[in-house]
Amino acid sequence: MKEKMGPLTVSPMGFGTWAWGNQLLWGYQQSMDSELQQVFNLAVENGINLFDTADSYGTGRLNGQSERLLGKFIKEFPGEKRIEDEIVIATKFAAYPWRLTPGQFVQACRASRDRMQIEQIGIGQLHWSTANYAPPQELALWNGLVAMYEKGLVKAVGVSNYGPKQLIKVHDYLKARGVPLCSAQVQYSLLSMGEDQMEIKNICDSFGIRLIAYSPLGLGMLTGKYSPSRLPSGPRGLLFKQILPGLEPLLVSLREIAEKRGKTIPQVAINWCICKGTIPIPGVKTVKQAEENLGALGWRLSSNELLQLDSAAQESPRRMIQNIFQTK
């Protein structure tokens, strides 16, 4: 089963590669590369063709590492088949303070393309909006999206971490220049069902923009693997400590449905995103995670199950803290 996303045809779920190169949050080491390659191959063999990355993924000297690895894995994919034409890479260009002109943004796009060794990027996305702190820069970045689309460096353009108001503005701005806004990527899961996220979803539906759901498992909070007494290490632990105690009703519902369906909790949480008409991009760094995520495909939650999860999510007193980069 494939989905339409602007001019592209993509799998109903993509894989996110934030962890590929990120030492700080995800403990990446280069010794993991061979397993990441197995993850990529397994995904492609199972019909996944959407991979989300960013030019800022990778810590320190490993900056751009995620893009580099994707390019390498595409080139080295076993068999006669040339998969480059079928793979859709959605990459995000950081709105760094020194990227002040459309030309610099186009340059960033070319650099990403070179790291991935591909002819054309699937979706070129603006990683975040600068409207909150540097409005003049925002316009230059939008013009950068127009330029990379017109030059054929990308097949489509998208935005990331845009709130409802800015999303309408960028859509209208691009449309007036003959550039369709293909996708909007936001944090979207059973944990982030605030009014803003619902409004973003409605805007996407009315304008024909596809919503790409990142953190569909709430950074791991919706996996069922953690509890207030069993927290992950590092920065995630602090966040989990605040939110997990209130998630009991939601985790109970997820567990109940998972057991009834013979699925796992993450599979149910990802399937919920798919049933809501979004394209989730769970992050993967092990073969085990990839296999589990693939189990979210090929079936659908019933409308009663969706209602049960929606109301359990509403009962959770604390939701995910929205990405600080998301604008109004």
C-alpha positions in Angstrom: 0.0 0.0 0.0 1.4 3.4 -1.0 0.2 6.9 -0.2 0.3 10.1 -2.3 2.3 13.0 -0.9 2.3 15.8 -3.4 4.1 14.5 -6.6 5.5 11.6 -4.6 4.4 8.1 -3.8 5.4 7.0 -0.3 4.9 4.1 2.2 2.2 4.7 4.9 5.1 4.9 7.4 8.6 6.2 7.0 11.7 5.8 9.2 13.3 8.6 11.1 17.1 8.8 11.4 17.6 11.4 14.1 19.6 8.8 16.1 22.0 8.1 13.3 25.0 10.2 14.3 23.5 11.7 17.5 25.7 10.9 20.4 24.2 13.3 22.9 20.6 12.1 23.0 20.8 8.7 21.4 24.3 7.5 22.3 25.3 6.9 18.6 28.7 5.3 17.9 30.2 4.6 14.5 30.3 0.9 15.4 26.5 0.9 15.0 26.7 1.6 11.3 26.6 -2.0 10.2 23.4 -2.5 12.2 21.9 0.7 10.8 22.6 -0.6 7.3 20.7 -3.8 8.2 17.9 -1.6 9.4 17.8 0.3 6.1 17.9 -2.9 4.0 15.2 -4.5 6.1 13.0 -1.4 5.7 13.4 -1.3 1.9 12.8 -5.0 1.6 9.5 -4.5 3.4 8.3 -1.7 1.2 9.4 1.3 3.3 10.6 4.0 0.9 10.4 7.2 3.0 13.4 8.2 5.1 13.5 11.4 7.1 16.8 13.1 8.0 18.3 16.5 8.5 21.5 18.4 7.7 21.9 19.0 11.5 21.6 15.3 12.5 25.0 14.2 13.8 26.8 15.6 16.8 30.0 17.8 16.4 32.3 16.4 13.8 29.7 13.9 12.8 27.4 16.7 11.5 25.5 15.5 8.5 26.3 11.9 9.4 22.7 10.7 9.1 22.6 12.0 5.5 26.0 10.4 4.7 24.9 7.0 6.0 21.6 7.1 4.0 23.5 7.9 0.8 25.9 5.0 1.4 23.2 2.5 2.2 21.3 3.4 -1.0 24.4 2.9 -3.1 25.3 -0.4 -1.4 21.8 -1.9 -1.3 22.3 -5.6 -2.4 20.9 -6.9 -5.7 20.7 -5.7 -9.2 17.8 -3.2 -8.5 18.7 0.5 -8.6 16.7 1.7 -5.6 17.6 5.4 -5.8 14.6 6.2 -8.0 12.2 4.6 -5.6 13.5 6.0 -2.3 12.1 9.3 -1.1 14.5 11.1 1.2 12.9 14.0 3.1 15.7 16.1 4.6 15.5 19.2 6.7 17.7 22.3 6.4 18.4 24.0 9.6 17.5 27.7 9.9 20.9 28.5 11.3 21.4 32.3 12.1 24.1 32.5 9.4 21.8 31.2 6.6 20.4 34.7 5.8 19.8 34.6 2.1 17.9 32.3 -0.3 21.3 31.5 -2.0 22.7 30.2 1.3 19.7 28.0 1.7 20.1 26.6 -1.8 23.8 26.0 -1.0 22.7 24.0 2.1 20.4 21.9 -0.2 23.3 21.2 -2.6 25.6 20.2 0.3 22.9 17.7 1.6 22.5 16.3 -1.9 26.3 15.8 -2.2 26.5 14.1 1.2 23.7 11.7 0.1 25.2 11.3 -3.4 21.8 11.5 -5.0 20.6 13.5 -8.0 17.5 14.9 -6.5 16.2 15.1 -2.9 12.6 13.9 -2.4 11.4 16.6 0.0 13.4 19.6 1.0 12.1 20.9 4.4 12.7 24.0 6.4 13.6 22.5 9.8 12.0 25.2 11.9 10.5 28.7 11.6 12.4 31.8 12.7 9.2 33.9 13.0 9.4 34.0 16.8 12.9 35.5 16.9 14.1 36.6 13.4 11.1 37.4 11.1 13.2 38.9 8.2 15.2 35.6 8.0 12.0 33.6 7.5 11.2 35.3 4.2 14.7 34.5 2.9 14.3 30.9 3.8 10.9 30.7 2.1 12.5 32.1 -1.0 15.2 29.5 -0.6 12.6 26.8 -0.7 11.1 28.3 -3.9 14.6 28.5 -5.5 15.6 24.9 -4.7 12.2 23.7 -6.1 12.6 25.8 -9.3 16.2 24.6 -9.8 15.0 21.0 -9.6 17.2 20.2 -6.6 14.1 18.8 -4.7 11.0 17.1 -6.0 8.9 18.8 -3.4 9.1 21.2 -0.4 7.9 21.0 3.1 8.1 22.6 6.5 8.8 21.3 10.0 7.7 22.5 13.5 5.3 25.1 12.1 2.3 26.1 14.2 -1.1 26.8 12.6 -0.7 30.5 11.8 2.7 30.2 10.2 1.6 27.1 8.3 -1.1 29.0 6.6 1.2 31.9 5.8 4.0 29.7 4.3 1.4 27.7 2.3 -0.1 30.9 0.8 3.4 32.5 0.1 4.6 29.4 -1.7 1.3 28.9 -3.6 1.5 32.5 -4.9 4.9 31.6 -6.4 3.6 28.4 -8.0 5.2 26.1 -5.5 2.9 23.6 -3.7 3.6 22.9 0.0 3.8 19.1 0.0 4.2 18.3 3.7 4.2 19.6 7.3 6.2 17.7 9.8 5.2 18.1 13.5 5.4 16.2 16.7 2.2 14.1 16.5 1.2 11.2 18.7 -1.3 10.2 21.4 0.8 12.4 23.7 0.7 15.6 21.7 -3.1 15.9 21.0 -3.2 19.6 22.1 -5.4 22.1 20.3 -2.5 23.3 18.1 -1.8 19.8 16.8 -5.5 19.3 16.0 -5.7 22.6 14.2 -2.5 21.8 12.2 -4.1 18.6 11.1 -7.2 20.3 10.0 -5.2 22.9 8.0 -3.2 20.1 6.3 -6.4 18.3 5.4 -8.1 21.4 3.9 -5.0 22.4 1.9 -4.0 19.0 0.7 -0.7 19.0 2.8 0.5 15.7 4.1 1.2 15.7 7.9 4.4 13.8 8.7 4.2 12.7 12.4 7.5 12.7 14.2 8.0 11.2 17.7 4.9 9.0 17.1 6.0 7.1 20.2 6.6 10.2 22.3 10.4 9.8 22.4 9.8 6.3 23.7 7.1 7.0 26.4 4.5 5.1 24.4 6.5 2.0 24.1 5.4 0.5 27.4 9.0 -0.2 28.2 9.4 2.6 30.8 7.7 3.4 34.1 8.2 6.0 36.8 10.6 3.6 38.5 12.3 2.5 35.3 13.4 5.6 33.3 15.9 6.0 30.4 19.2 7.6 31.0 20.2 11.1 29.9 18.0 14.1 29.1 15.0 11.9 28.3 14.8 10.6 31.9 13.9 14.1 33.2 11.1 14.5 30.8 9.8 11.0 31.3 9.8 11.5 35.1 7.3 14.5 34.7 5.0 12.9 32.2 4.9 9.1 32.8 3.0 9.1 36.1 0.0 10.6 34.4 0.0 8.2 31.4 -1.4 5.2 33.2 -4.9 5.4 31.6 -3.4 5.7 28.1 -0.9 2.9 28.6 -3.6 0.6 30.1 -5.7 1.2 27.0 -2.8 0.7 24.6 -1.9 -2.6 26.4 -5.5 -3.8 26.4 -5.8 -3.3 22.6 -2.4 -4.7 21.9 -3.1 -7.9 23.8 -6.5 -8.3 22.1 -5.0 -7.7 18.6 -1.8 -9.8 19.2 0.3 -6.6 18.6 2.7 -4.7 20.7 2.1 -1.3 22.4 4.3 0.7 19.9 2.6 -1.0 16.9 -0.8 0.2 18.2 0.5 3.7 18.9 2.0 4.0 15.4 -1.1 2.5 13.8 -3.2 5.2 15.6 -1.1 7.8 13.7 -1.7 6.1 10.4 -5.5 5.8 11.1 -5.5 9.6 11.7 -4.3 10.1 8.2 -0.7 11.1 9.0 2.5 9.5 7.9 4.4 8.5 11.1 8.2 8.4 11.0 9.3 6.4 14.1 13.0 6.6 14.8 15.0 3.4 14.3 18.4 2.4 15.4 18.2 -1.4 15.8 17.0 -4.3 13.7 14.7 -5.2 16.6 13.0 -1.8 16.6 12.7 -1.8 12.8 11.0 -5.2 12.9 8.6 -4.1 15.6 7.7 -0.9 13.8 7.0 -2.8 10.6 4.4 -4.7 12.6 2.4 -1.4 12.6 1.5 -1.9 8.9 -1.0 -4.2 7.2 -3.9 -3.8 9.6 -6.1 -1.0 11.0 -7.5 -0.1 14.4 -11.3 -0.2 14.5 -13.3 3.1 15.1 -14.1 1.9 18.6 -10.5 1.3 19.4 -9.6 4.7 18.1 -12.3 6.3 20.3 -11.0 4.4 23.3 -7.4 5.6 22.7 -8.6 9.2 22.1 -10.5 9.4 25.3 -7.6 7.7 27.3 -5.2 10.3 25.8 -7.5 13.1 26.9 -7.4 11.8 30.5 -3.7 12.1 30.7 -3.0 15.3 32.7 0.4 16.2 31.2 1.1 16.0 27.6 4.4 16.2 25.7 6.1 19.5 25.8 5.8 20.9 22.3 9.1 21.3 20.5 10.3 24.8 21.5 11.0 25.5 17.9 7.3 25.2 16.9 5.8 28.6 16.2 2.3 29.8 16.7 
